[in-house]
């Protein structure tokens, strides 16, 4: 049995803790904030409940597999409902509604572009094949060697790693609204569709094929469930415990410093921001230079608003995308020419539409997200300017007045990502999954300079997102279990 210390308590850290404790190790988690969950936290005010971080529940099979590994089911911990419609997309002159079945979605595509339903079924069929390869084979490998990507299935699809998802979509569909609808899911991977390999069309199957779900009570119910599993396996969790240093002796991880106190460890895993984790080491033990981190492509940061409305809103669904401005221009202002967006797309989440527990009776809980470039100047003036902009657009596109119904408005942006999560440049989702940042080309799960020091989470393998974070924790635990078997 090894004494294992884990820094951070997000999805990947909790996942790793559960697997390692189940394998018989003594596991302790140290979290800097007052609650566990990392970027998945919850904010409650005056009877309103907001998921501060992740708000989309995709790939339900990944969550089910995690709990199955501990003899449990998701239904043992929370009620999961499939949303219908999954979401709405507001354009300047139309609204596309994504239903809960391929039949409904194909009908909607046909309404926009004659003949597109057949093309969509073909596209999603191939996306499903990619999903099976990606989720059941590729992402379950630790990214230690390029040979991990070489399988019979990937060799047959090698061209899909060199074509972009944008090229794949645009050769099948002409209507710009349908193109935007199909390019949207890869934004979860943190890069422009034109820079994301077409193999990642498996995200489209996750969207249209598996559907969009909601755990009653919000996404934080998953964290609460994982905490129960961790404690069931004997994991000890310490909050309000920021780690100040990772101690190394003779090239081996020795322990951590927490509030001036030394905590010994045989193995250390950091699920905190990877760049920040390395700053906890003396210079000679860091794997990656500042120039290395500066050159990488990061997922966007976000300007978030948590809004309580004193009435129910009209013409909105649980999830809503406002694509009523120039998709390409906004993407350029995130990735190519990082500036505050001229006329941003945004996302609006009203969980109380389907879950009455998220807001007081007769009220609405509103969560708004504007994707922005990381490392931008973040001021109260800018936050207000963009809040007014998106509320104006919400009123225009949904045909209602809401400004006088706002009870409160709280915001979260670049400065908060840095302060709360030690996030590099205030990014929201980690490192983008571009071709040059896939699998073995991402920062490693295992330190190359310090024995028994490991990393997990969105900046390492397999990549950004909640399901990949669950898998990242499992991957790092497998490396440790194998070494110390």
VENQUI-V747972 format. One record per pair of residues at least 24 apart in sequence whose C-alpha atoms are under 10 Angstrom apart, sorted by the first residue. I is the first residue (numbers start at 1). J is the second residue. Records with the same first field share a line. If there is no record, write none. Layout:
I=J / J
This chain:
1=25 / 26 / 27 / 266 / 484 / 485
2=26 / 27 / 265 / 266 / 267 / 480 / 481 / 484
3=27 / 28 / 255 / 264 / 265 / 266 / 267 / 268
4=28 / 29 / 235 / 255 / 264 / 265 / 266 / 267 / 268 / 269 / 452 / 480
5=29 / 30 / 236 / 255 / 256 / 263 / 264 / 265 / 266 / 267 / 268 / 269 / 270 / 453
6=30 / 31 / 237 / 256 / 265 / 267 / 268 / 269 / 270 / 271 / 272 / 454 / 455 / 456
7=31 / 32 / 238 / 241 / 242 / 243 / 246 / 256 / 268 / 269 / 270 / 271 / 272 / 273 / 277 / 455 / 456
8=32 / 33 / 36 / 37 / 38 / 237 / 238 / 239 / 241 / 242 / 243 / 269 / 270 / 271 / 272 / 273 / 421 / 456 / 457
9=33 / 35 / 36 / 37 / 38 / 39 / 40 / 223 / 227 / 237 / 238 / 239 / 270 / 271 / 272
10=36 / 37 / 38 / 39 / 40 / 41 / 223 / 271 / 272 / 456 / 457 / 466 / 469 / 470 / 473
11=36 / 37 / 38 / 39 / 40 / 222 / 223 / 226 / 271 / 456 / 457 / 458 / 465 / 466 / 467 / 468 / 469 / 470 / 471 / 472 / 473
12=37 / 38 / 270 / 271 / 272 / 455 / 456 / 457 / 458 / 466 / 467 / 468 / 469 / 470 / 471 / 472 / 473 / 474 / 475 / 476
13=37 / 38 / 269 / 270 / 271 / 272 / 455 / 456 / 457 / 469 / 470 / 472 / 473 / 474 / 476 / 477
14=38 / 223 / 226 / 227 / 229 / 230 / 235 / 237 / 271 / 469 / 470 / 473 / 474
15=66 / 67 / 226 / 227 / 229 / 230 / 456 / 469 / 470 / 471 / 472 / 473 / 474 / 475 / 476 / 477
16=230 / 269 / 271 / 456 / 469 / 470 / 471 / 472 / 473 / 474 / 475 / 476 / 477 / 478 / 480
17=226 / 227 / 229 / 230 / 231 / 233 / 234 / 235 / 236 / 237 / 269 / 473 / 474 / 476 / 477
18=66 / 69 / 70 / 226 / 227 / 228 / 229 / 230 / 231 / 232 / 233 / 234 / 235 / 473 / 474 / 477
19=66 / 69 / 70 / 229 / 230 / 233 / 473 / 474 / 475 / 476 / 477 / 478 / 481
20=230 / 233 / 235 / 473 / 474 / 476 / 477 / 478 / 480 / 481
21=230 / 231 / 232 / 233 / 234 / 235 / 236 / 477
22=69 / 70 / 229 / 230 / 232 / 233 / 234 / 235
23=233 / 477 / 478 / 481 / 485
24=233 / 234 / 481
25=233 / 234 / 235 / 481 / 484
26=233 / 234 / 235 / 236 / 265 / 266
27=230 / 233 / 234 / 235 / 236 / 237 / 265 / 267 / 268
28=234 / 235 / 236 / 237 / 238 / 265 / 268
29=235 / 236 / 237 / 238 / 239 / 241 / 269 / 270 / 271
30=236 / 237 / 238 / 239 / 240 / 241 / 242 / 243 / 256 / 258 / 270
31=237 / 238 / 239 / 240 / 241 / 242 / 243 / 271 / 272
32=238 / 239 / 240 / 241 / 242 / 243 / 244 / 258 / 272 / 420 / 421 / 422
33=238 / 239 / 240 / 241 / 242 / 420 / 421
34=238 / 239 / 240 / 241
35=238 / 239 / 240
36=220 / 223 / 224 / 227 / 237 / 238 / 239 / 240
37=220 / 222 / 223 / 224 / 226 / 227
38=223 / 271 / 272 / 420 / 421
39=417 / 420 / 421 / 428 / 429
40=219 / 220 / 221 / 222 / 223 / 466
41=218 / 219 / 220 / 221 / 223
42=218 / 219 / 220 / 221
43=220 / 306 / 410
44=306 / 358 / 359
45=306 / 307 / 308 / 359 / 408
46=308 / 359 / 360 / 407 / 408
47=308 / 357 / 358 / 359 / 360 / 361 / 363 / 365
48=306 / 307 / 308 / 309 / 352 / 357 / 358 / 359 / 360 / 361 / 363 / 364 / 365 / 366
49=217 / 218 / 306 / 308 / 351 / 352 / 357 / 358 / 359 / 360 / 364 / 365 / 366 / 367
50=217 / 218 / 219 / 220 / 305 / 306 / 307 / 308 / 349 / 350 / 351 / 352 / 358 / 359 / 365 / 366 / 367
51=217 / 218 / 219 / 220 / 221 / 306 / 349 / 351 / 358 / 367
52=219 / 220 / 304 / 305 / 306 / 367 / 411 / 412
53=219 / 220 / 304 / 367 / 428 / 429
54=218 / 219 / 220 / 428 / 429 / 465 / 466
55=213 / 214 / 215 / 218 / 219 / 220 / 319 / 349 / 351 / 367 / 466
56=188 / 212 / 213 / 214 / 215 / 218 / 219 / 319 / 349 / 465 / 466
57=81 / 82 / 207 / 211 / 212 / 213 / 214 / 215 / 218 / 219 / 466 / 467
58=203 / 206 / 207 / 210 / 211 / 212 / 213 / 214 / 465 / 466 / 467
59=135 / 203 / 205 / 206 / 207 / 209 / 210 / 211 / 212 / 213 / 466 / 467 / 468
60=206 / 210 / 211 / 212 / 213 / 214 / 467
61=135 / 206 / 210 / 467
62=135 / 136 / 466 / 467 / 468 / 470 / 471
63=222 / 466 / 467 / 470 / 471
65=470
66=226 / 467 / 470 / 471 / 474
67=225 / 226 / 229
70=229 / 230 / 232 / 233
71=229
72=229
74=215 / 222 / 225 / 226
75=215
76=225
77=215 / 221 / 222 / 224 / 225 / 226 / 228 / 229
78=214 / 215 / 216 / 217 / 218 / 219 / 221 / 222 / 224 / 225
79=214 / 215 / 216 / 217 / 221
80=213 / 214 / 215 / 216 / 217 / 218
81=212 / 213 / 214 / 215 / 216 / 354 / 355
82=210 / 211 / 212 / 213 / 214 / 215
83=211 / 212 / 213 / 214 / 317 / 318 / 319 / 354
84=211 / 212 / 213 / 317 / 318 / 354
85=211 / 212 / 317 / 318 / 319
86=207 / 208 / 211 / 212 / 213 / 214 / 317 / 318 / 319 / 320
87=212 / 316 / 317 / 318 / 319 / 320 / 321 / 349
88=181 / 315 / 316 / 317 / 318 / 319 / 320 / 321 / 322 / 348
89=177 / 180 / 181 / 317 / 319 / 320 / 321 / 322 / 323 / 324 / 347
90=177 / 316 / 320 / 321 / 322 / 323 / 324 / 325 / 345 / 394 / 397 / 398
91=177 / 321 / 322 / 323 / 324 / 325 / 326 / 397
92=322 / 323 / 324 / 325 / 396 / 397
93=324 / 397
94=177 / 324 / 397
95=177 / 321 / 322 / 323 / 324 / 397
96=177 / 178 / 181 / 321
97=317 / 320
98=181 / 207 / 208 / 211 / 212
99=208 / 211 / 212
100=207 / 208 / 209 / 210 / 211 / 212 / 213
101=208 / 209 / 210 / 211
102=208 / 209 / 210 / 211
105=208
106=208
108=178
109=173 / 175 / 177 / 178 / 181
112=175 / 176 / 177 / 178
113=173 / 174 / 175 / 177 / 178
115=173
116=172 / 173 / 174 / 175 / 178
119=169 / 172 / 173
120=169 / 172 / 173 / 178 / 182 / 208
122=172
123=168 / 169 / 172 / 201 / 202 / 204 / 205
124=201 / 202 / 203 / 204 / 205 / 206 / 207 / 208 / 209
125=202 / 204 / 205 / 209
126=199 / 201 / 202 / 204 / 205
127=198 / 199 / 200 / 201 / 202 / 203 / 204 / 205 / 206 / 208 / 209
128=201 / 202 / 203 / 204 / 205 / 206 / 208 / 209 / 210
129=153 / 199 / 201 / 202 / 205
130=154 / 157 / 160 / 198 / 199 / 200 / 201 / 202 / 203 / 205
131=199 / 200 / 201 / 202 / 203 / 204 / 205 / 206
132=202 / 205
133=199 / 202
134=199 / 200 / 202
135=202 / 467 / 468 / 471
138=439 / 462
139=439 / 461 / 462 / 463 / 468 / 471 / 472 / 475
140=461 / 462 / 468 / 471 / 472 / 474 / 475
141=439 / 440 / 461 / 462 / 471 / 472 / 475 / 476 / 478
142=439 / 440 / 444 / 445 / 446 / 460 / 461 / 462 / 471 / 472 / 474 / 475 / 476 / 478 / 479
143=438 / 439 / 440 / 441 / 442 / 443 / 444 / 445 / 446 / 460 / 461 / 462 / 475
144=439 / 440 / 441 / 442 / 443 / 444 / 445 / 446 / 461
145=439 / 440 / 441
146=438 / 439 / 440 / 441
147=440
148=439 / 440
149=438 / 439 / 440
154=199
157=198 / 199
158=199
159=197 / 198 / 199
160=196 / 197 / 198 / 199 / 200 / 201
161=196 / 197 / 198 / 199 / 200 / 434 / 435
162=195 / 196 / 197 / 198 / 199 / 435
163=194 / 195 / 196 / 197 / 198 / 199 / 435
164=192 / 193 / 194 / 195 / 196 / 197 / 198 / 199 / 200 / 201 / 434 / 435
165=192 / 193 / 194 / 195 / 196 / 197 / 198 / 199 / 200 / 201
166=192 / 193 / 194 / 195 / 196 / 197 / 198 / 201
167=193 / 194 / 195 / 196 / 197 / 198
168=193 / 194 / 197 / 198 / 199 / 201
169=193 / 198 / 201
176=327
177=323 / 324
180=323 / 327 / 328
181=321 / 323
182=207 / 208
184=321 / 323 / 327
186=433
187=299 / 300 / 331 / 371 / 432 / 433
188=299 / 300 / 429 / 432 / 433 / 464 / 465 / 466
189=298 / 299 / 300 / 429 / 430 / 431 / 432 / 433 / 434 / 463 / 464 / 465
190=297 / 298 / 299 / 300 / 301 / 335 / 427 / 428 / 429 / 430 / 431 / 432 / 433 / 434 / 463 / 464 / 465
191=297 / 298 / 299 / 300 / 331 / 334 / 335 / 431 / 432 / 433 / 434
192=299 / 328 / 331 / 332 / 334 / 335 / 336 / 432 / 433 / 434
193=328 / 331 / 434
194=434
195=432 / 433 / 434 / 435 / 436
196=432 / 433 / 434 / 435 / 436
197=433 / 434 / 435 / 438
200=433 / 434
212=319
214=318 / 351 / 354 / 355
215=355
216=351 / 354 / 355 / 356 / 357 / 358
217=351 / 352 / 355 / 356 / 357 / 358
218=351 / 352 / 355 / 357 / 358
243=272 / 277 / 280
244=277 / 279 / 280 / 281
245=277 / 278 / 279 / 280 / 281 / 282
246=270 / 277 / 278 / 279 / 280 / 281 / 282 / 453
247=280 / 281 / 282
248=281 / 282 / 285 / 450 / 451 / 452 / 453
249=450 / 451
250=450 / 451
251=284 / 285 / 449 / 450 / 451 / 452 / 453
252=285 / 449 / 450 / 451 / 452 / 453
253=450 / 451 / 452 / 453 / 454
254=450 / 451 / 452 / 453
255=453
256=280 / 281
265=452
266=451 / 452 / 453
267=451 / 452 / 453 / 454 / 480
268=451 / 452 / 453 / 454 / 455
269=445 / 446 / 447 / 452 / 453 / 454 / 455 / 456 / 473 / 476 / 477 / 480
270=445 / 453 / 454 / 455 / 456 / 457
271=454 / 455 / 456 / 457 / 458 / 459 / 460 / 469 / 472 / 473
272=421 / 422 / 423 / 455 / 456 / 457 / 458 / 459
273=418 / 421 / 422 / 423 / 424 / 427 / 430 / 455 / 456 / 457 / 458 / 459 / 460
274=422 / 423 / 424 / 430 / 443 / 444 / 445 / 455 / 456 / 457 / 458 / 459 / 460
275=422 / 423 / 424 / 425 / 443 / 459
276=421 / 422 / 423 / 424
277=422 / 455
278=447 / 455
281=450
284=449 / 450
285=447 / 448 / 449 / 450
286=447 / 448 / 449 / 450
287=443 / 444 / 447 / 448 / 449 / 450
288=443
293=424 / 431 / 443
294=424 / 425
296=431 / 432 / 434 / 436 / 437 / 442
297=335 / 430 / 431 / 432 / 433 / 434 / 436 / 437
298=334 / 335 / 373 / 374 / 424 / 425 / 426 / 427 / 428 / 429 / 430 / 431 / 432 / 433 / 434 / 437 / 459 / 464
299=334 / 335 / 371 / 372 / 373 / 374 / 427 / 428 / 429 / 430 / 431 / 432 / 433 / 458 / 459 / 464
300=331 / 334 / 335 / 370 / 371 / 372 / 373 / 374 / 375 / 425 / 426 / 427 / 428 / 429 / 430 / 431 / 432
301=334 / 369 / 370 / 371 / 372 / 373 / 374 / 375 / 376 / 413 / 414 / 417 / 423 / 425 / 426 / 427 / 428 / 429 / 430
302=346 / 368 / 369 / 370 / 371 / 372 / 373 / 374 / 412 / 413 / 414 / 417 / 426 / 427 / 428 / 429
303=346 / 368 / 369 / 370 / 371 / 372 / 373 / 378 / 382 / 383 / 386 / 387 / 411 / 412 / 413 / 414 / 416 / 417 / 428
304=346 / 347 / 348 / 367 / 368 / 369 / 370 / 371 / 383 / 387 / 410 / 411 / 412 / 413 / 414
305=348 / 366 / 367 / 368 / 369 / 370 / 383 / 386 / 387 / 408 / 409 / 410 / 411 / 412 / 413
306=349 / 365 / 366 / 367 / 368 / 369 / 408 / 409 / 410 / 411 / 412
307=350 / 364 / 365 / 366 / 367 / 368 / 406 / 407 / 408 / 409 / 410 / 411
308=359 / 360 / 363 / 364 / 365 / 366 / 367 / 405 / 406 / 407 / 408 / 409 / 410
309=359 / 360 / 362 / 363 / 364 / 365 / 366 / 402 / 403 / 404 / 405 / 406 / 407 / 408 / 409
310=359 / 360 / 361 / 362 / 363 / 364 / 365 / 402 / 404 / 405 / 406 / 407 / 408
311=360 / 361 / 362 / 363 / 364 / 365 / 402 / 405 / 406 / 407
312=350 / 352 / 353 / 359 / 361 / 362 / 363 / 364 / 365 / 402 / 405
313=350 / 353 / 362 / 363 / 364 / 365 / 366 / 398 / 400 / 401 / 402 / 405
314=353 / 395 / 398 / 399 / 400 / 401 / 402
315=397 / 398 / 399 / 400
316=348 / 349 / 350 / 353 / 394 / 397 / 398
317=348 / 349 / 350 / 351 / 352 / 353 / 354
318=348 / 349 / 350 / 351 / 352 / 353 / 354 / 355 / 365 / 366
319=347 / 348 / 349 / 350 / 351 / 353 / 367
320=346 / 347 / 348 / 349 / 350 / 368
321=345 / 346 / 347 / 348 / 349 / 368 / 369
322=346 / 347 / 348 / 390 / 393 / 394 / 397
323=347
324=393 / 397
330=371 / 372 / 373
331=371 / 372 / 373
332=373
333=371 / 372 / 373
334=371 / 372 / 373 / 374 / 376
335=372 / 373 / 374
336=373
337=373
338=372 / 373 / 374 / 375 / 376
339=372 / 373 / 374 / 375 / 376 / 377
340=371 / 372 / 373 / 374 / 376 / 377 / 378 / 382 / 386
341=370 / 371 / 372 / 373 / 386
343=386 / 389 / 390
344=370 / 371 / 372 / 386 / 389 / 390
345=369 / 370 / 371 / 372 / 390
346=370 / 371 / 372 / 390 / 393 / 394
347=371 / 390
348=390 / 394
363=405 / 407
364=405 / 406
366=406 / 409
367=409 / 410 / 411
368=411
369=411 / 412 / 413
370=413
371=428
372=413 / 414 / 427 / 428
373=414 / 425 / 426 / 427 / 428
374=413 / 414 / 417 / 423 / 424 / 425 / 426 / 427 / 428
375=414 / 415 / 418 / 424 / 425 / 426 / 427
376=413 / 414 / 415 / 425 / 426 / 427
377=413 / 414 / 415
378=412 / 413 / 414 / 415 / 416
379=413 / 414 / 415
380=411 / 413
383=411 / 412 / 413
384=409 / 411
387=411
424=459
428=458 / 464
429=457 / 458 / 459 / 463 / 464 / 465 / 466
430=457 / 458 / 459 / 460 / 463 / 464 / 465
431=458 / 459 / 460 / 461 / 463 / 464
432=458 / 459 / 463 / 464
433=459 / 461 / 462 / 463 / 464
437=461 / 462 / 463
438=462 / 463
439=463
445=472 / 473 / 475 / 476 / 477 / 479
446=476 / 479 / 480
452=480 / 483
453=480
454=479 / 480
